[in-house]
Amino acid sequence: MVQETAIGGPRREFPPTRWTLISAAQTSAEARRAALGELLPAYWKPLYVCARYEGLDRDSAKDAIQGFCAELLEGDLLARLDPDKGSMRAYLKTALRNFLRDEHARATAARRGGGHVQVAVHELTLSHEPTAPSEDPGRELDREWATAVMERAAQRLRAEFASGARHGPFELAARFLGFGDPPSYADAAREAGMGPVQLKAWVHRTRTRYRELVKDEVASTVAGDPEVELASLLDALAP
């Protein structure tokens, strides 16, 4: 089930797009730290999963992501991000895989802690831990990225229920969004204390809002129409 989080809020209260943060990050080291503070909690899991599927063990993958983060802070990787050239997902996927294959870049492990900025790699809370390399690590990153997008949208929706902006039991609503097995409408109506017609309307409104939040999350990582990126992420989730 989706974890509790402080991330979220009504749609119009969502922070500036992540491309805005990227642009601001180019101005100073402090701005880069602020940008990474926003970006890494959202995207470290897909990056870590990609590293694992590239064949790194758990500790090596964590160290690799630490090194990649250090390069984002200390190098010019953030400055190279160009919203006119594609999605943030596509750029970071390519940049990470190049980093993992670059033996010189791996040498940054020797200098981390030597006066350079440290970036905390979050404790892992993955629902699964990759155990073997993949023939297509990039595809695995896309799948984990898509899952993270869906989870963040659900987290924001949870916050709306908790604030009273939306009514009804969120845990029940989440089961209709794919987070658990959906109950029958009859059982759900009894659990929610609603009539069948009222329950169906409530589920429809909840699903509509969830789709809006998913699209909002995707839109924050592309400069143009998010539909192409959204379609790509949905494709990544396909069996």
N, C-alpha and C positions, 0 to 999 in steps of 0.2 A: 504494500500500500504506500501511497505517497507520504513522504515524511513531512512533519511540521516544519514550517520555515517562516522567516520574516519577509521573504521575497514576495512581492506582489502588490496588491491594491487595485482599485478600480482602474480601468483601462487608461483613462486620461491622466492618471497619476503616475504612470510608468515613467521611469527615468529617461533622459535623452537617449537617442539611439546609440548603439554601441559604435557605429561609425563616427558619431560625434565625439565619443570618448577617444577613439583612435586618433582623430584629428588633433584633439587637445593634447594627447600623449606626446606629440612631436615637439611640444614647446619646451619641456623641461623634464628632468629626472623625477621631480615630484609629481608632475602630471602623468608620467608613465606609471609610477607606483599606484596612483589613483585609478588609472585605467585598468591596470592588471587586477586591482582589488575588486573591480566590477566584473572583469572578464573571466578570471580564473575559476571562481566558484561555479560559474555556469558551464565552463568548457574543459575543466581538467579531466573529467571522467572519460570523455571520448578520446582525448589525447593519450591518456594512460592506457586505455584499451588498445589503441593502435600500436603503442609501443610493445605491449604484451603480445599482440598477434604478430608483431615483427620478429618475435622469438626471444625477447628479453624476459628474464625472470622478474618476480615481483619487485625485489629490491632494486634491481638494475633499471627497471621501468620507472620506478619512483625517482631514482637518481637522474634518469634521462629527462624526465619532465621538469625536474628541478633545474637541470642545465638549460633546457629549452626556455624555461621562464627567465633564467638569468640572461640568455641571449636577447629575449624580448625586451628586458629592462636595459641592458647595457649596450646592445648593438642597435642595428637599424632595421630589425625585422618589422617592428610596428610601423616605421616610416614607409616601408615598402607596401604596406596594405593600401590598396587602391579600390574604393568601392565601385569605380567604373569598370573594373576588370573582372568582376565576379563576386561571389559570396565570401564572407569571412570563413565559412567552413572549408571551402575549396582551397583558400589561401593557406590557412593554418595546417590543413592536411598535407599539402605539398611541402610547406616549410618544415614541418616536423619530420616527415619522411626523409627529406634532404639532410636534416640535422642528424638523424639517427644513422645515416649512411656516411656521414662526414667524420672521419677519424680525428681530424684536427679539431672539429667542434667538440668532440667528446673530451678533448683535453681540458675543457673548461671546468671539469670536475676537480682538477688539481688546483684551480684558483678560487673556487667557491669557498667562502669563509675567510679569504685573505684580504678583507677590507672591501669586498664587493657587496653589492646589495643582495640580501637574502630574500628568497620568496618561499613562503611556507607552502608545501604541498599538502593538500587536505588529507585527513585520514580517510582511508578507503571505506566506502559503504556500498560497494557494488553488489548487486543482487547475484552476480555470478563472477567468477574469477577465471579469465582465460587460462587454459592449461597447455595449449599447444599452438605453434605458429599457424597462421592462416595463409592460404594461397592468395588472398586478397585483403590485406590489413586495412586498406583504404575503405573497402566496403564495410568492414567491421566498425571503423570510426564513424562512417555515415549512419550506421544502424544505432550506435550508442548516442550520437549527436541527436538523431531523431527522437530517441527515447528521452533524452534530457530535455528537449524542447517540449514534448508532451507532458513530462513531469512538472516542468516549471509552469506551464499553463495551468495544470491542475493545482499546483501550489497557490497560484494567484486566485484561482476560483475558490479554493478552500478559505483563503483570507477574506474573500467577499462574503462567504457564508458566515464566517466567524464574526465579522463586523456587523452583521445584520443587513447588509446590502442585499443579500439573497436569503430566502427562507427555506426551511426544510432541513433534513439531515444530510450533511455532505457525504458521509460515509456511504449512504445509500445511493446518492447521486453518482458517486465515483464508480460504483459497480456498473452503472449504465454507460460509463465512459471508457470501459475496458480495463479498469483497475479492479479485477476480481470478476467472478462469474455473475452475470446479471440475473436478478430474480425474476420471477413471473410478475406481470403487472398486478395480478390479484394479490400476491404476497407483498409486493412493494406498497400497494395502496393501503393494506392493513398496517404495515409497519410505519408508514408515514402519516397515518390517520387521515387519508384523503379518499375521495371517491375515485373510481376508475378514470373518468373523464378528466378530473382535476389532476390526477397523477400523470396521465399521458401529456397533458399540457405542460406540467412542471418539468417532466423529462425533456420535452422538446425545447423549452426555454433554456434549460441547463446545457443541453448539447449545443444549442446555437451559441450561447455565451462561451462555451469551451472552445468551439471552433474559432470564434473571434480572438480569443486569447492566444491560441496556437498561432494564428496568422500574425498577430501582433509580435509574438516572440520571433517568428521567422523574419518579419519585416525589419526588425532591429539589426539584422545581420546582412542585409542586402540594400543596395542603394535604390533600386527600381522596384518594379512590380514583384511582390514576394511569391506569386503563384508558381513560377517555375521552380524556385527553391523548395516550396512546400511540396510540389509534386515529386521532386527528387527525394525528399525525406520520406514521404509516404511510400515511395517505391522501395526505399532502403528497409522499411519495416515489413515489406511483403515476405511471406515464407519462401 
